[in-house]
Amino acid sequence: MDLEYGNCWANSKKDSWRTTLLLAYQSLGVVYGDLSISPLYVYKSTFAEDIHHSETNEEIFGVLSFVFWTLTLVPLFKYVFIVLRADDNGEGGTFALYSSICRNAKVSLLPNRQVADESLSTYKLEQTPERKNNTKVKMLLEKYKFLHTALLILVLLGTCMVIGDGLLTPAISVFSAVSGLELSMSKDHHQYAVIPITCFILVCLFALQHYGTHRVGFFFAPIVLLWLICISALGVYNIIHWNPKVYQALSPYYMLKFFRKTKKQGWMSLGGILLCITGSEAMFADLGHFSYAAIQIAFTFLVYPALILGYMGQAAYLSKHHEMNDNISYYVSVPESLRWPVLAIAILASVVGSQAIISGTFSIINQSQSLGCFPRVKVVHTSDKIHGQIYIPEINWILMILCIAVTIGFRDIKHMGNASGLAVMAVMLVTTCLTSLVIILCWHKPPIVALFFLLFFGSIELLYFSASLVKFREGAWLPILLALFLVTIMFVWHYASVKKYEYDLHNKVSLEWLLALGPTLGMCRVPGIGLVFTDLTSGIPANFSRFVTNLPAFHRILVFVCVKSVPVPFVPPAERYLLGRVGPASLRAYRCIVRYGYRDVHQDVDSFESDLVKRLADFIHYDWCRPRASSAGDHAGASDRSSGEHRLAVIGNFEVDENMQQESVSLGFQTVESIGDIIEMSSPKERRVRFTVDDNDESENSSSPDVQMRRELEDLLAAQQSGTAFILGHSHVKAKQGSSVFKRLAINFGYNFLRRNCRGPDVVLKVPPASLLEVGMVYVV
């Protein structure tokens, strides 16, 4: 249930208690759906094979002790009190940690980075003085490029495990909820009913995804709240009625007794116990939709006590029913008169938990795509008012098919639990490693603090991870195979994208070449606006030179557009457009850099086109009026104009880029009529980009600035009325001769196969076919 402009809730100090409590209530349906339904399958998965319930109760009490301390140490201490504080402008998740690290150390592999990006208001850096040992760690990371690649692969691995969790959680949640029918049906009927009913519910769940969670979102929180009340009430009943002294099993002493008796089999059974923290990562991943205080309150005062009471109640019941050795199910501890209502609530709660992880999968794939680490897919925004709610058709149907295949293929909680447990622990290990780097690089704490955090929580998670890994042949192979497949796809796509950018960078055309184009060479200008899309932030792209070589004409208004991602969650709309001239004003050529964060919603073509024209008009006003706004003694503007040098300006807030000093521009207007609101201030910390050109236009110099500005605006308006053409590159990439076998396989087969079978850039941008001009390009990388 994303809230509109969810990151605005990041500053919880300004939230009233009423708002915080409302957010805590709403977080139940989004954040805690998966975690709250874990009692359905934890005990059943733990006692599936490795250990058995005995009359001494050492096994059941040992498992309860492990569950209690695991829930206390990992979700409560690690996530609620530490990891949630490692937010990125109020956003959480794997990419939030990665972007924070990339901003504080030069380890990013994203192309087309600019100094101007560091002036974004959301590009905040900690001002705490760095310690000497912290600087050594930072220098070590920045020095070796293979560490940059290793860090990216670690992030991609965590992302792939989240996707794997999105595949496994719906299957195990719905299957375990529907398994409650076994107590009301004969075994012969039960084995033929559970699988079809589970598959039917899964098909319905995925089929409804295109409507968006906001249409049914208000049902989610009440369902989870009702389920938490249900399990806690049943837990209290079972404790009082069957074994009031079960609280003694919370002592760590029972964990020692458990291992003393079960030995290796007890260690292997940890793969089932770890399922009690399934869904804990959602607290951090969904931080941007709620406040830190809301998530903390909901877990500490409601979810955590309800889960502990639920597990204690089950253990109390089982401690007095040793004949249940072969049927340790959650529903056996439910009084017979309440089984059907509890079954109905459990199925609804499992659907809510599945919905949350499916939405999270869509979100993280969209973030991966924004950072150039995932093939282009269609992203549908299901709500105009609620930020961040998306639907990806291709991923949805693939997840549905794989989910049904897992349900039919595994057919039991044991194998599904082994697979889900390994995926969960892998994600947590990645989060622990990245948070350790954040502690050093972003919080500037001593490395010994990060090392203690890594060793303490990492050892706990490695213990559980090793227990899951030994179940490789019993289901754990699935998330490993899926992760290897997805990491390969994502890394190949990212690697080829970077190589394409490097090729464009080395083969870009000089500005003098563009200025030399004229009627004497048979070149003509046609009415309209030509938007040339490129990944370059400077220079003329090679695809444009190829275009005018084969078709000696280009549009009266020419704009080189670079749509780029920056390592921040959001870019304020006022700081999104970075505009500048390419050549003299008479050329009517401009550069537009459009910056998006990894959680930003990309504009559609119609709004982008109209917005771009408005920003160009504002820029033209600023560029021509700037010298007049300068003081009499300040001739910087005039000298820039006379030498043909121009700057990139952020229309809406501030300005600029690369090699020289710069001025910060604050434009407080949205339309071209409000030019009087321009304010220009000197800022020694920032830089500007200049384009050096030949100043040989005598007619321009003879006209007054007002007349020239009016002519330029008239040309822009006339070009807009004539129509806009979108010029995109249609690329084919191949490895150069002498490349290694792995590179040839990755580029010639892997990347080109993905490129042919995923969405093209024109489809992603929703460019009308009638306005599209594609330029064929062969990249030899």
C-alpha positions, 0 to 999 in steps of 0.5 A: 500500500504505497502512500503518495510520494512515499518518501515524504514520510521519511522524517518521522519526527514531523509526523504526529502520533496519529499519523504514525499509528495510522501508518503502523496500521497500514504497514501490517498489510504490506510489510508484515503479511509474509512474516505473520503467516510463518507459523503455518509452516515452521514447525511442520517444515522443521519436523518434516524429516531430520528430527522427531517429536518425543515424550521428553519434549526436548525437541519441541522446546529446543525449536521454540527457543531457537524461534524465539531468539531468532525472531529477537536477534534478526528482525528485532535487533538487526532490522528494527534497531540497526538496518532501518537506520541505513536508509537512503533518503527514506528508502530501503532495500538492496539498491538503497544500500548500494546507492548510499555506498556509491555516493560515498565511495567511487565504486559505481559501475554506472556510466555517464556520471557527472559532477552536477549529479552531486549537487542534487538535493537528494544526493546528501552525504554525511558530513561527519569527519572520516577516520583514518581507518575508514579512509583506508577501507574507502581507498582500498575499495576505490583502488581495485576495479574487481572489487567494484564488480564484486560489489555489483555481483553481490547486489545482483545476487541479493536482487535475484534471491528476492525475485526467487523469494517472490516465486517461492513465497506465494507457493508455500504460503497458499499451499500451507494454508490450504493444507488445513483441509487435511484435517477435514477430509480423508487422505485419499481426497485430500491429496487430490484437492490441495494441489488443484485448490492451491493452483486455482488460488495462485492463478487468481492472485496473479490474474488480478495483479494488473488491477493494482494493489490500491484497489484491494489494499484497504482489505490487507491491513484488517486481514493481517490484523485479524490473523495476528489477533487470531494466532495470539489468542489461540496461543494464549488459550493453548498456553493456559489450557495445555502447558502454562510453563512453556515460557521456560523454553525461551531460555537459551539452555534449551537450545543447548539441550536440543543440540546435545540430543539431536546433534547433526540432525538438529543442525540440519533441521535449522533449515525449517526454523529459519522460516520463522523470519521469512519476510523480515527483509520487507521491513527494510525494503518497504521503508520508503512507503512508511516511516521508521517509527511506524514500522518499529511500532508495528513490529515491536508492539504487535507483530513480534508479541503475536508471533511469539505467543503463536509459537508458544501456543503451538509448542504448549499443545504439542508438548502434551500431544506426542501422538502427533509426531507424523502430523505436526501442523498448525491446525492441529492446535486449533480447537475443532470448532474454530478450524474452518474460520481459522482456515478461511482467515489463513488463506486470506492472510497467505494471499496478502503475504503473497501479494506483498512479495509479488509487488516487491518483486515488481519494484526491485526489477523496475529498480534493476532496469533503471540502473541498467542491470535488467533487460527492458520490460514493460512497466505499467503504473496501476495508480495515478495517485499512489506513487510506486505501484507498478505491474510488469506483465511479462514478469507476472506471467512468468512468476505465475507459471513458475509458481504453479510448477513449484507447487505441482513439482514439490507437492510438500512443505518440506521441499518448498521450505528448503528452497524458500529458506535458502533464498531468505538467508541469502538476501539477509547475508547480502544485506548484512555485508552491505550494511557493514560497508554503510557503517564504515563509509556512510556513518563513519564508524570505526571498522571494528564496529562494522566487523562486530556487526558482520561477525555477530549477525553474519555468523547467525545467518551463516549457520542457518544458510549452511543448514539450508545448503545441505538440503541442496537435493531436497529443494534448495537447488531451485533458488541457487539455479534461479539465482545463477540464471538471473545473475548471468542475465543481469550481468551480461546486460549490464556489461554489454550496456557499459561496453556500448556506452564506451563505444559511443564515448570513443566514437562521438563526433566533435562539435566542429563537425556539427558546426561545419554542416550547412547549405554548402554541403547540401544539408538542409533543415526541415520543420519540427523538433528532432529529439536525438536520444543518446547515452552521452552527456557531451559531444555529438553521438555517432548515430546522429552523424550516421543519420545525416550522412545517409539523409542530409537533413535534420530538424530546425530545432535539434535536441540531444536527449540523454535519459540517465539514472543517478544513484538516488531514489528520487530526483525532485522534478525541479532538478530533473532537466539539465539544459544547455546549448550545443553551438551558437544560438543560430544553430538552434541545437540544445542538449537536455539531460533528464535525470531519474532516481532508481524509484522515479516514475518515468514520464510518458512521451506526451508529457515529456515532449510538452515539458521539454518544450516548456523547459527549453523556453525557460532556458532560452529566456534565462540564457538571453536575459542572464547578461542583463541581470549581471552587474555593470562590472560583471562581464562574465555573461557577455564574455561567455556569449562572445566566445561562443561558450555556453553552460548547462543549467538546471531549469528549476533550481540550479545548474551545471557540470564539468571543468570550470567554475560555475554559477548556481542558477535558481529559476523560480518560474514554471512558464516563460512569462515569469522570467523576472523571477530569475535569481543568479548567485555565485557558488564556488563549489560548483562547476559549469560546462562550456561548449567552445564554438566559432563566433562567426554569425555577424547577423546575430551580433547586429541584433539586440538580445530581445529580438534574437530571443523572440526569434528563437522562441518563435522558432521553437513554437513553430517547430512544436506545431510542426511535430516532433521526431524521435531519433533512436539508435537500432543497435547490433552489438558484436565482440571484436576479433580476438575476444575471449570465448566468454566475451563472444558468448556473452555479447554475440549470443547472450546480449543480442538474444536478450535485445531481440526478445525484450522491449525496444527503447521505442516501446519503453518510451512509448514513441508513436510509430509515425514519429519514430526514426531508427538509425542502424548501428553496429557496435564492435566492442 
